[in-house]
Amino acid sequence: MLSNVVILLIGLILLVKGSDIFVSSASSIAKKLGVSEFIIGLTLVAIGTSIPELASSMAASLSHSSGIVIGNVVGSNIANIALIVGCAAIISEVKTHSQMIQRDGYIMLFAFILFLVLAFDLQLSRTEASILILLYVAYIFFLFEETSKYEGKSYFKEFITYFVKFKYVKTMNQRIRTGINNHNSGEEQENKKEHSDLYKDLFIIAFSGIAVMLGAKYFVEQAIFFAQLFQVPDTFIGITLVAVGTSLPELMVTISASRKGYGSIAIGNVIGSNITNILLVLGISAFVFPLEITGLSIMFTIPFMIMISVVLLWFIHTHWEIRKIEGMALLLLYLIFLILLFSFGLAI
């Protein structure tokens, strides 16, 4: 038992710390190779804090543990809103603005509701997973569109049009061409030191990549072990132990941003991570292996996730800041959520 706890903690440390080093090194390599800032942001920064969820969900998907995947994604999103934003608001009142709701907030809520609709047949197929992944690609490119183009319009409505009409394909081609042209027009500075630094980064990214994979493997294996040991559904472990563990990067980033007074960054990180978890993490996991969804997930945890997101959007809109009392309310809701799980033993 003690050895399993130690392996679980080691796996979590490898997963979280390895993800952090992996993103930093990958970004450094991309810059040295002349990749544009846009592409770096698209592929690395955007999913940086969600790598633990992605790695652990992939490991669980390959093990055919649908409960861990669903529990991890839904649990992480609930923890991001109720636990992380709650803690950030208690530390310092978090300033917000209208665009946070009009674009990202509504897209997050849309992603949650879409997931609930797709889950009604008690499975997430590869076709449905493909839709989620395409929505994420469209969302990322939509972020780089000029906001002035949509002034006075509904950001959410424009996003749906953007997705349905495949406008992100045009945006992608334009951005990639711009990045390549900027690189070709710049000065090439190749020297021994740069090559040495590149090899160093390649070694670090390989090492951290292995750490992430091993961490995810051992963390998920031990999570499944404890689920079987205590005779609880693996989704229950996924939505508590795995979800909170893989949400640590978001927790650290959000609390740090809140302390420094960057409230919009803190909330933006949470909303962006939640969108990534549903559209990308869940999408890739279900594409690797179609996921089974329990009825109680549809009846309790997914609706709770939607409800808590509505509460967050409401708090954002009130006075355009999340106050300490609202942060306490979010933490209370998270506590109520956990009590319901333990009291009724819901097989989420």
C-alpha positions in Angstrom: 0.0 0.0 0.0 2.7 2.5 1.0 4.7 1.6 -2.1 1.6 2.3 -4.3 1.2 5.7 -2.6 4.9 6.5 -3.3 4.6 5.4 -6.9 1.4 7.5 -7.3 3.2 10.6 -6.0 6.3 10.0 -8.1 4.1 9.6 -11.2 2.3 12.9 -10.4 5.6 14.8 -9.9 7.0 13.4 -13.2 3.7 14.3 -15.0 3.4 17.8 -13.7 7.1 18.9 -13.7 7.9 17.0 -16.9 5.0 18.8 -18.6 6.4 22.2 -17.5 9.9 21.5 -18.7 8.6 19.9 -22.0 6.6 23.1 -22.9 9.6 25.4 -22.1 12.1 23.4 -24.1 9.7 22.9 -27.0 9.1 26.6 -27.2 12.9 27.3 -27.1 13.5 24.8 -29.9 10.7 26.3 -32.0 12.2 29.8 -31.7 15.7 28.6 -32.6 14.3 26.9 -35.7 12.5 30.1 -36.8 9.0 29.0 -36.1 6.6 32.0 -35.8 5.3 33.1 -32.5 1.8 32.2 -33.8 2.6 28.6 -34.4 4.4 28.4 -31.0 1.3 29.8 -29.3 -1.0 27.5 -31.3 0.7 24.3 -30.6 2.5 24.8 -27.2 1.3 27.6 -25.0 -2.4 27.0 -25.8 -2.2 23.4 -24.4 0.6 23.9 -22.0 -1.3 23.6 -18.7 -3.5 20.8 -20.1 -0.6 18.4 -20.9 -1.1 16.5 -17.6 -4.8 16.0 -18.4 -3.9 15.0 -22.0 -1.1 12.6 -21.0 -3.1 10.9 -18.2 -6.2 10.7 -20.3 -4.3 9.2 -23.2 -2.8 6.6 -20.8 -6.2 5.8 -19.5 -7.7 5.6 -23.0 -5.0 3.2 -24.1 -5.9 1.1 -21.0 -9.5 1.2 -22.0 -10.3 3.0 -18.7 -13.1 5.3 -20.0 -14.1 6.2 -16.4 -10.7 7.7 -15.7 -10.8 9.8 -18.9 -14.3 11.1 -18.3 -13.7 11.7 -14.6 -10.4 13.4 -15.2 -11.8 15.8 -17.8 -15.0 16.6 -16.0 -13.4 16.7 -12.6 -10.6 18.9 -13.8 -13.0 21.4 -15.2 -15.1 21.5 -12.0 -11.9 21.9 -10.0 -10.6 24.6 -12.3 -13.8 26.7 -11.8 -14.7 26.0 -8.2 -11.4 25.3 -6.5 -8.9 27.3 -8.5 -10.9 30.4 -9.3 -12.3 30.2 -5.8 -8.7 30.2 -4.3 -7.6 33.0 -6.7 -10.6 35.2 -5.7 -9.9 34.8 -2.0 -6.3 35.7 -2.4 -7.2 38.8 -4.4 -10.3 40.1 -6.1 -10.2 39.1 -9.7 -10.9 41.8 -12.3 -12.8 40.6 -15.4 -14.1 42.2 -18.7 -17.0 41.6 -21.1 -15.0 39.8 -23.8 -14.2 37.1 -21.3 -17.9 36.2 -21.4 -18.9 37.1 -24.9 -16.3 35.0 -26.6 -14.4 32.5 -24.4 -17.1 32.1 -21.7 -19.9 31.3 -24.1 -17.6 29.0 -26.2 -16.7 27.1 -22.9 -20.4 26.8 -22.0 -21.2 25.7 -25.6 -18.5 23.0 -25.4 -19.9 21.7 -22.1 -23.4 21.5 -23.4 -22.3 19.9 -26.7 -20.4 17.2 -24.6 -23.6 16.5 -22.7 -25.6 16.2 -25.9 -23.0 13.8 -27.4 -23.0 11.8 -24.2 -26.7 10.9 -24.3 -26.0 7.7 -26.2 -23.6 6.7 -23.4 -20.6 6.7 -25.7 -18.2 9.1 -27.5 -17.4 7.8 -30.9 -14.5 8.6 -33.2 -16.7 10.7 -35.4 -17.9 12.8 -32.4 -14.3 13.0 -31.3 -13.3 14.4 -34.7 -15.9 17.1 -34.3 -14.5 18.1 -30.9 -11.0 18.3 -32.3 -12.0 20.4 -35.3 -13.9 22.8 -33.0 -10.7 23.2 -31.0 -8.6 23.9 -34.1 -11.3 26.5 -35.2 -11.3 28.1 -31.7 -7.5 28.5 -31.6 -7.4 30.2 -35.0 -10.5 32.3 -34.1 -8.5 33.7 -31.2 -6.0 35.3 -33.6 -8.7 37.0 -35.7 -8.8 40.8 -35.5 -11.3 41.6 -32.7 -12.3 44.8 -34.6 -13.9 42.7 -37.3 -16.5 41.5 -34.8 -17.1 44.8 -32.9 -20.8 45.2 -32.1 -21.5 41.6 -33.1 -21.9 38.4 -31.1 -18.5 36.7 -30.8 -20.2 33.3 -30.2 -22.4 33.6 -33.3 -19.3 34.6 -35.4 -17.4 31.7 -34.0 -20.0 29.2 -35.1 -20.1 30.8 -38.5 -16.3 30.7 -38.6 -16.4 27.0 -37.8 -19.2 25.9 -40.1 -17.8 27.8 -43.1 -14.2 26.4 -42.5 -12.8 29.9 -42.3 -10.0 28.6 -40.0 -8.4 26.8 -43.0 -7.8 30.2 -44.6 -6.6 31.7 -41.4 -4.2 28.8 -40.9 -2.7 29.2 -44.4 -2.2 32.9 -44.0 -0.6 32.7 -40.5 1.8 29.9 -41.6 2.8 31.8 -44.7 3.4 34.9 -42.7 5.5 33.0 -40.2 7.6 31.5 -43.0 8.1 34.8 -44.8 9.1 36.6 -41.6 11.7 33.9 -40.9 13.1 33.9 -44.4 13.4 37.7 -44.4 15.2 37.7 -41.1 18.9 37.3 -40.5 20.2 33.8 -40.2 22.6 33.6 -37.3 24.0 30.1 -37.1 26.9 29.5 -34.8 28.4 26.8 -32.6 26.8 28.1 -29.5 23.3 28.1 -31.1 23.7 24.5 -32.3 25.0 23.5 -28.8 21.9 25.1 -27.2 19.7 23.4 -29.7 21.1 19.9 -28.9 20.8 20.7 -25.2 17.1 21.6 -25.7 16.5 18.4 -27.8 18.0 16.3 -25.0 15.9 18.1 -22.4 12.7 17.7 -24.4 13.3 14.0 -25.0 14.0 13.5 -21.3 11.0 15.5 -20.2 8.8 13.7 -22.8 9.8 10.4 -21.3 9.1 11.7 -17.8 5.6 12.8 -18.9 4.8 9.4 -20.4 6.2 7.5 -17.5 4.5 9.8 -15.0 1.1 9.4 -16.8 1.5 5.6 -17.0 2.4 5.1 -13.3 -0.1 7.7 -12.1 -3.0 6.2 -14.0 -2.0 2.6 -13.0 -2.0 3.5 -9.4 -5.2 5.4 -9.6 -6.8 2.3 -11.1 -5.2 0.2 -8.3 -6.8 2.4 -5.6 -10.2 2.3 -7.4 -10.1 -1.5 -7.3 -8.7 -1.6 -3.8 -11.5 0.5 -2.3 -14.0 -1.0 -4.7 -15.1 2.4 -6.1 -15.7 3.2 -9.8 -12.6 4.3 -11.7 -14.5 7.4 -12.7 -14.8 8.3 -9.0 -11.0 8.2 -8.7 -10.7 10.1 -12.0 -12.9 12.9 -10.9 -11.2 13.3 -7.5 -7.6 12.1 -7.3 -6.6 12.3 -10.9 -8.5 15.5 -11.7 -7.1 17.5 -8.8 -3.6 16.1 -9.4 -3.6 17.0 -13.1 -5.1 20.5 -12.3 -2.0 21.5 -10.3 -0.4 23.4 -13.2 -3.6 25.5 -13.6 -3.7 26.0 -9.8 -0.1 27.3 -9.7 -0.5 29.6 -12.7 -3.8 31.0 -11.6 -2.8 31.7 -8.0 0.5 33.3 -9.2 -1.4 35.5 -11.7 -3.9 36.5 -9.0 -1.2 37.5 -6.5 0.4 39.7 -9.1 -2.9 41.4 -10.0 -3.3 39.8 -13.4 -6.9 38.6 -12.8 -7.9 38.4 -16.4 -4.9 36.1 -17.1 -6.0 33.9 -14.2 -9.5 33.5 -15.4 -8.4 33.3 -19.0 -6.1 30.4 -18.1 -9.0 28.5 -16.4 -11.5 29.1 -19.2 -9.0 28.3 -21.9 -7.9 25.1 -20.1 -11.6 24.0 -19.7 -12.2 24.5 -23.4 -9.0 22.5 -24.2 -10.0 19.7 -21.8 -13.4 19.2 -23.5 -12.5 19.8 -27.1 -8.9 18.6 -27.4 -8.2 16.2 -24.5 -11.5 14.4 -24.6 -11.5 14.6 -28.4 -8.0 12.9 -28.8 -8.8 10.4 -26.0 -12.0 9.3 -27.7 -10.4 9.2 -31.1 -7.7 6.8 -29.8 -10.4 4.6 -28.2 -14.1 5.4 -28.2 -15.2 6.2 -24.6 -18.1 4.7 -22.6 -20.1 7.2 -20.5 -22.2 6.2 -17.5 -25.8 7.3 -17.0 -24.8 9.0 -13.7 -22.3 11.1 -15.5 -25.1 12.5 -17.6 -27.4 12.8 -14.6 -24.9 14.4 -12.2 -21.3 15.4 -13.0 -21.7 16.8 -16.5 -24.8 18.9 -15.5 -22.9 20.0 -12.4 -20.0 21.1 -14.6 -22.4 23.1 -16.7 -24.1 24.6 -13.6 -20.8 25.7 -12.1 -19.8 27.3 -15.4 -23.0 29.3 -15.5 -22.3 30.5 -11.9 -18.8 31.5 -12.9 -20.1 33.5 -15.9 -22.6 35.2 -13.6 -19.9 36.1 -11.1 -17.7 37.5 -14.0 -20.6 39.7 -15.1 -21.4 41.1 -11.6 -19.4 44.2 -11.1 -16.9 42.8 -13.7 -14.9 41.2 -11.0 -15.0 38.1 -8.9 -15.0 39.1 -5.2 -13.8 37.2 -2.2 -17.3 36.3 -1.1 -17.9 34.8 -4.6 -14.6 32.9 -4.3 -15.8 31.5 -1.0 -19.1 30.5 -2.7 -17.2 28.6 -5.4 -15.2 26.7 -2.8 -18.4 25.9 -0.9 -19.9 24.5 -4.1 -16.8 22.4 -4.7 -17.1 21.0 -1.1 -20.8 20.3 -1.7 -19.9 18.5 -4.9 -17.3 16.3 -3.1 -19.8 15.5 -0.3 -22.4 14.4 -2.8 -19.8 12.1 -4.4 -18.8 10.5 -1.1 -22.2 10.4 0.4 -24.0 8.7 -2.4 -21.1 6.9 -3.9 -22.0 8.0 -7.4 -20.5 5.9 -10.1 -19.7 8.9 -12.3 
